[in-house]
Every structure is written in structure tokens, then in C-alpha cells.
Amino acid sequence: MCVLIYYPLSPEINLTIFGLAIVYMGSIKSLDQYELIKDSEVEKPRGWLSNLLSSWRTVWLFPIISSMMLLSAYGIINSPIKVYVENVIMLFLGYTGTTQLASYIWVFLLKAGLESLDKPTPILQRIQGRFFSFWLTLLSFIALVISAFITLKYISTHYWVYNNILAISFSIYFLNQMIVTSFLNGVVYMVGMVMYDIFWVYGTDVMVTVAQQIELPIKLMFPSHPWS
């Protein structure tokens, strides 16, 4: 888990440090997923991201899909449906960021010496469902409550620390879903996304406008003054 400590550095240095940390952590988790799939005797279904990355014939679709999503966001900035779209996206980002953050907090609490709380409890077992098996222990439930509190604090305050925590959690989740099975696929993907960034950042004002106008935890934010 990335430690969110702010130093009065330039935005370029902050973005470089945080960006490298996110890519490293996300890549490690993606490799773990790849090893589990490779060593499993049962064929496990992959997400659509991994399916696109499974062949160089489909990897090139990433920058196209990303461009379409970016243009869609740009198109709704001055639209009356902007608020509704932001709310729908926030529900997805909030759920994904909260659950992923909870898993990181759970690991942190385990390493902090709270293993005794990581045992199934009768009350939580009663509400066990298909999507809630992770929350059967008191420790994991505590982690979920903490992460939900951070999400709610972001929604109510839009404070930059909460924004960065959710943005990092979602970014790591996104990278975790991207299982690259060959070096060629990885190269094609990286080249395509670099070209995507260069064009939309330096060739037009689309990406900058979207980042400035849409209030969602999809970007890293750093204040001009420490803890402002």
C-alpha cells in the first residue's frame, strides 16, 4: 500500500513518484493473478481487459476504447446529464475503490498484529452471500468500515488525500485486471497508450479539460501548500 505523505515537491516529481509506485504495485498483483491462472488446473474465466491483452490483434483496441471514453466524457462536460453520469461513475469507482482499499487495509491490520480478529464470526456468517465471503471475519469487516468511511469522506469533502487514496486503489485494481501473456502484447499496448497520451495531452486540450471539469477520483491531486 502506498504511503500518502505529502512533501512540497513539484507536481512533476510527485506524479512521477506516485505513478511509479502505482504501476509497480499493480504489476505485482497482476503477476500474482497470472501465476494463479497458470498454475490452476481449472480454466478460470478472464475479464474483458485480459481477453483484449491475450492477442496482439486486439491489444491495439485499448487506445481506441480509451479515446472513445475520453471523448464521451468531454462531450458531457457542458451537458445537463453531467451530474447524473458523474453519480453513476462515482458509484462504480466508490464500490471498486472501497473494496480494494479494504483488502489493503486488511493486510495492514494483519501485519500490525491483529491476527486474532481474523476469524469467522457467527453474525457475519449469517449474512454470507456470493459476493460477501471476504467479509466473514471481524478484521475484514473493520477494514471494510474504514475504507467505506474514506469513500464517504471523499464524497462529502472532495479532500485531496481521500481523492488520492481512492484513485490509487482503483488504479491498482485496474492494473490487477490486466494480465499480459506475452512480451509482444505488452509492447503493443504500451506503445499504443503512449501515443494516446501524447496526442490527447499535447495535441488537444481534451484530457486536461476533462481532468479539470469532472469531479471524480480518477486523478492524483496535490495542494500548492502542505496539508491545505
The 8 nearest C-alpha neighbors of each residue, nearest first, counted from 0:
[[1, 2, 103, 24, 107, 104, 168, 100],
 [0, 2, 3, 20, 21, 17, 167, 24],
 [3, 1, 4, 0, 5, 164, 17, 20],
 [2, 4, 1, 5, 160, 164, 163, 17],
 [5, 3, 2, 6, 1, 160, 226, 225],
 [4, 6, 3, 7, 225, 226, 221, 8],
 [5, 7, 8, 4, 225, 13, 9, 224],
 [8, 6, 225, 5, 9, 224, 223, 222],
 [9, 7, 6, 12, 13, 10, 11, 5],
 [8, 10, 12, 11, 13, 7, 14, 6],
 [11, 9, 13, 12, 14, 8, 221, 15],
 [12, 10, 14, 9, 13, 15, 8, 16],
 [13, 11, 15, 9, 14, 10, 16, 8],
 [14, 12, 10, 16, 15, 11, 17, 9],
 [15, 13, 11, 17, 12, 16, 18, 10],
 [14, 16, 12, 18, 13, 17, 19, 11],
 [17, 15, 13, 19, 18, 14, 12, 20],
 [16, 18, 20, 14, 19, 15, 21, 13],
 [19, 17, 15, 21, 20, 16, 14, 22],
 [18, 20, 22, 16, 21, 17, 15, 23],
 [19, 21, 17, 23, 18, 22, 24, 16],
 [22, 20, 18, 24, 23, 19, 25, 17],
 [21, 23, 25, 19, 20, 24, 26, 18],
 [24, 22, 20, 26, 21, 25, 19, 27],
 [25, 23, 27, 21, 26, 22, 20, 28],
 [24, 26, 171, 174, 22, 28, 175, 27],
 [27, 25, 29, 23, 28, 24, 22, 30],
 [26, 28, 30, 24, 29, 25, 23, 31],
 [27, 29, 31, 25, 175, 30, 26, 32],
 [28, 30, 175, 26, 32, 31, 27, 178],
 [31, 29, 33, 27, 32, 28, 26, 34],
 [30, 32, 28, 34, 29, 33, 27, 35],
 [31, 33, 29, 35, 30, 34, 36, 28],
 [34, 32, 30, 36, 31, 35, 37, 178],
 [33, 35, 37, 31, 32, 36, 38, 30],
 [36, 34, 32, 38, 33, 37, 39, 31],
 [37, 35, 33, 39, 34, 38, 32, 43],
 [36, 38, 34, 35, 39, 33, 40, 32],
 [39, 37, 35, 36, 34, 40, 33, 41],
 [40, 38, 36, 41, 37, 35, 42, 43],
 [39, 41, 38, 42, 37, 36, 43, 35],
 [42, 40, 39, 43, 36, 38, 37, 44],
 [41, 43, 40, 44, 39, 36, 37, 45],
 [42, 44, 41, 45, 36, 39, 40, 35],
 [45, 43, 42, 46, 36, 50, 47, 41],
 [46, 44, 49, 50, 43, 47, 48, 176],
 [45, 47, 48, 49, 50, 44, 176, 177],
 [46, 48, 50, 49, 51, 45, 52, 176],
 [49, 47, 51, 46, 50, 177, 52, 176],
 [48, 50, 52, 177, 178, 51, 46, 47],
 [51, 49, 47, 53, 52, 48, 46, 45],
 [52, 50, 57, 48, 49, 58, 53, 47],
 [53, 51, 49, 58, 50, 54, 179, 184],
 [52, 54, 50, 51, 180, 49, 179, 55],
 [55, 53, 56, 52, 57, 58, 184, 51],
 [54, 56, 58, 184, 57, 187, 52, 183],
 [55, 57, 54, 58, 59, 60, 51, 53],
 [58, 56, 51, 55, 59, 60, 54, 52],
 [59, 57, 55, 52, 60, 51, 188, 61],
 [58, 60, 61, 57, 188, 191, 62, 187],
 [59, 61, 63, 58, 57, 62, 64, 51],
 [60, 62, 64, 63, 59, 58, 65, 188],
 [63, 61, 65, 64, 192, 60, 195, 191],
 [64, 62, 66, 60, 61, 65, 67, 59],
 [65, 63, 67, 61, 66, 62, 60, 68],
 [64, 66, 62, 68, 63, 67, 61, 69],
 [67, 65, 69, 63, 64, 68, 62, 70],
 [68, 66, 64, 70, 69, 65, 71, 63],
 [67, 69, 71, 65, 66, 70, 72, 64],
 [70, 68, 66, 72, 71, 67, 65, 73],
 [69, 71, 73, 67, 72, 68, 74, 66],
 [72, 70, 68, 74, 69, 73, 67, 75],
 [73, 71, 69, 70, 74, 75, 68, 76],
 [74, 72, 70, 71, 76, 75, 209, 69],
 [73, 75, 71, 72, 76, 70, 77, 78],
 [74, 76, 78, 72, 81, 77, 73, 71],
 [77, 75, 73, 78, 74, 81, 72, 212],
 [78, 76, 75, 79, 81, 74, 73, 80],
 [77, 79, 75, 80, 81, 76, 74, 82],
 [80, 78, 81, 77, 82, 75, 83, 76],
 [79, 81, 83, 78, 82, 84, 75, 77],
 [82, 80, 84, 75, 79, 83, 78, 76],
 [81, 83, 85, 84, 80, 86, 79, 78],
 [84, 82, 86, 80, 85, 81, 87, 79],
 [85, 83, 87, 81, 86, 82, 88, 80],
 [86, 84, 82, 88, 83, 87, 89, 81],
 [85, 87, 89, 83, 84, 88, 82, 90],
 [88, 86, 84, 90, 89, 85, 83, 91],
 [89, 87, 85, 91, 90, 86, 92, 84],
 [90, 88, 86, 92, 91, 87, 93, 85],
 [91, 89, 93, 87, 88, 92, 94, 86],
 [90, 92, 88, 94, 89, 93, 95, 87],
 [93, 91, 89, 95, 94, 90, 96, 88],
 [92, 94, 90, 96, 91, 89, 95, 97],
 [93, 95, 97, 91, 92, 96, 90, 98],
 [96, 94, 92, 98, 97, 93, 91, 99],
 [95, 97, 169, 93, 168, 99, 165, 94],
 [96, 98, 100, 94, 146, 95, 99, 93],
 [99, 97, 101, 95, 100, 96, 94, 102],
 [100, 98, 102, 96, 101, 97, 168, 95],
 [99, 101, 97, 103, 102, 98, 168, 96],
 [100, 102, 143, 142, 104, 98, 146, 99],
 [101, 103, 105, 99, 100, 104, 106, 98],
 [104, 102, 100, 106, 105, 101, 107, 0],
 [105, 103, 107, 101, 106, 142, 102, 108],
 [104, 106, 102, 108, 142, 103, 107, 139],
 [105, 107, 109, 103, 104, 108, 110, 102],
 [106, 108, 104, 110, 105, 109, 111, 103],
 [109, 107, 111, 105, 110, 106, 113, 104],
 [108, 110, 106, 113, 114, 111, 107, 112],
 [109, 111, 107, 112, 108, 106, 113, 114],
 [112, 110, 108, 109, 113, 107, 114, 106],
 [111, 113, 110, 109, 114, 108, 115, 107],
 [112, 114, 109, 115, 116, 108, 111, 110],
 [113, 115, 117, 109, 116, 112, 108, 110],
 [116, 114, 113, 117, 118, 112, 138, 109],
 [117, 115, 138, 114, 118, 137, 113, 136],
 [116, 118, 138, 136, 114, 115, 137, 119],
 [117, 119, 136, 116, 120, 137, 115, 138],
 [120, 118, 136, 135, 121, 124, 117, 137],
 [119, 121, 123, 122, 136, 124, 118, 135],
 [122, 120, 124, 123, 125, 119, 135, 126],
 [123, 121, 125, 124, 120, 126, 135, 119],
 [122, 124, 135, 125, 126, 120, 121, 127],
 [125, 123, 121, 127, 126, 122, 135, 120],
 [126, 124, 123, 122, 127, 121, 128, 120],
 [127, 125, 124, 123, 128, 122, 131, 135],
 [128, 126, 124, 125, 131, 132, 123, 135],
 [129, 127, 131, 130, 126, 132, 125, 124],
 [128, 130, 131, 132, 127, 133, 126, 134],
 [131, 129, 128, 132, 133, 127, 134, 126],
 [130, 132, 128, 133, 134, 127, 129, 135],
 [131, 133, 134, 135, 127, 130, 128, 129],
 [132, 134, 131, 135, 139, 136, 130, 140],
 [135, 133, 140, 139, 132, 131, 136, 123],
 [134, 136, 123, 119, 133, 124, 132, 120],
 [137, 135, 119, 118, 117, 139, 138, 134],
 [136, 138, 140, 139, 116, 117, 141, 120],
 [139, 137, 117, 116, 141, 140, 136, 142],
 [138, 140, 142, 134, 136, 141, 137, 105],
 [139, 141, 143, 137, 134, 142, 138, 136],
 [142, 140, 144, 138, 143, 139, 137, 145],
 [141, 143, 101, 139, 145, 105, 140, 104],
 [142, 144, 101, 140, 146, 141, 145, 147],
 [143, 145, 147, 141, 142, 146, 148, 140],
 [146, 144, 148, 142, 147, 143, 141, 149],
 [145, 147, 149, 143, 97, 101, 148, 144],
 [148, 146, 150, 144, 149, 145, 97, 143],
 [147, 149, 145, 151, 146, 150, 152, 144],
 [150, 148, 152, 146, 147, 151, 161, 153],
 [151, 149, 147, 153, 152, 148, 93, 154],
 [150, 152, 154, 148, 153, 149, 147, 155],
 [153, 151, 149, 155, 150, 154, 156, 148],
 [152, 154, 157, 150, 161, 156, 151, 155],
 [155, 153, 151, 152, 157, 156, 150, 158],
 [154, 156, 152, 153, 151, 157, 158, 150],
 [155, 157, 158, 153, 152, 154, 151, 161],
 [158, 156, 153, 154, 155, 159, 162, 161],
 [159, 157, 156, 160, 161, 153, 162, 152],
 [158, 160, 162, 161, 220, 163, 157, 221],
 [161, 159, 163, 162, 158, 164, 3, 220],
 [162, 160, 164, 153, 163, 159, 158, 149],
 [161, 163, 159, 216, 160, 165, 164, 166],
 [164, 162, 166, 160, 219, 161, 165, 167],
 [163, 165, 161, 167, 166, 162, 168, 160],
 [166, 164, 168, 96, 162, 167, 163, 169],
 [167, 165, 163, 216, 169, 217, 168, 164],
 [166, 168, 170, 164, 165, 169, 163, 171],
 [167, 169, 165, 96, 171, 166, 170, 100],
 [168, 170, 96, 172, 166, 171, 167, 165],
 [171, 169, 173, 167, 172, 168, 166, 174],
 [170, 172, 25, 174, 168, 173, 169, 175],
 [171, 173, 175, 169, 170, 174, 168, 176],
 [172, 174, 170, 176, 175, 171, 169, 177],
 [175, 173, 25, 171, 177, 176, 172, 170],
 [174, 176, 29, 172, 25, 173, 28, 177],
 [177, 175, 174, 173, 178, 48, 172, 49],
 [178, 176, 49, 174, 175, 48, 179, 29],
 [177, 179, 49, 29, 33, 176, 180, 52],
 [180, 178, 52, 181, 185, 177, 53, 184],
 [179, 181, 53, 178, 182, 184, 52, 33],
 [182, 180, 184, 183, 179, 185, 53, 54],
 [181, 183, 185, 184, 186, 180, 179, 187],
 [184, 182, 186, 185, 181, 187, 55, 188],
 [185, 183, 55, 187, 181, 182, 186, 188],
 [184, 186, 182, 188, 183, 187, 189, 179],
 [185, 187, 183, 189, 188, 184, 190, 182],
 [188, 186, 184, 190, 185, 189, 191, 183],
 [187, 189, 185, 191, 186, 190, 58, 184],
 [188, 190, 186, 192, 191, 187, 193, 185],
 [191, 189, 193, 187, 192, 188, 186, 194],
 [192, 190, 188, 194, 189, 193, 62, 187],
 [191, 193, 195, 189, 194, 190, 62, 196],
 [194, 192, 196, 190, 195, 191, 189, 197],
 [193, 195, 197, 191, 192, 196, 198, 190],
 [194, 196, 192, 193, 198, 197, 62, 191],
 [197, 195, 193, 199, 194, 198, 200, 192],
 [196, 198, 194, 200, 201, 195, 199, 193],
 [197, 199, 202, 195, 196, 201, 200, 194],
 [198, 200, 203, 196, 202, 206, 197, 201],
 [201, 199, 197, 198, 196, 206, 202, 203],
 [202, 200, 197, 198, 203, 199, 204, 196],
 [201, 203, 198, 199, 200, 197, 204, 205],
 [204, 202, 199, 205, 201, 200, 198, 206],
 [203, 205, 207, 206, 208, 200, 199, 202],
 [204, 206, 208, 203, 207, 199, 209, 73],
 [207, 205, 209, 208, 200, 199, 204, 210],
 [206, 208, 210, 209, 204, 205, 211, 200],
 [209, 207, 211, 205, 206, 210, 204, 212],
 [208, 210, 206, 212, 211, 207, 73, 213],
 [211, 209, 207, 208, 212, 213, 206, 218],
 [210, 212, 208, 209, 213, 207, 214, 206],
 [213, 211, 209, 210, 208, 214, 76, 207],
 [212, 214, 209, 210, 215, 211, 76, 85],
 [215, 213, 212, 216, 85, 211, 210, 157],
 [214, 216, 217, 213, 89, 85, 218, 162],
 [217, 215, 166, 162, 218, 165, 163, 214],
 [218, 216, 166, 215, 219, 210, 162, 169],
 [219, 217, 216, 166, 220, 210, 163, 215],
 [218, 220, 163, 166, 221, 217, 162, 14],
 [219, 221, 159, 218, 163, 222, 162, 160],
 [220, 222, 223, 159, 219, 10, 13, 5],
 [223, 221, 224, 227, 225, 220, 226, 159],
 [222, 224, 221, 225, 227, 7, 226, 10],
 [223, 225, 222, 227, 226, 7, 221, 6],
 [226, 224, 227, 7, 222, 223, 5, 6],
 [227, 225, 224, 222, 5, 160, 223, 159],
 [226, 225, 224, 222, 223, 159, 158, 221]]
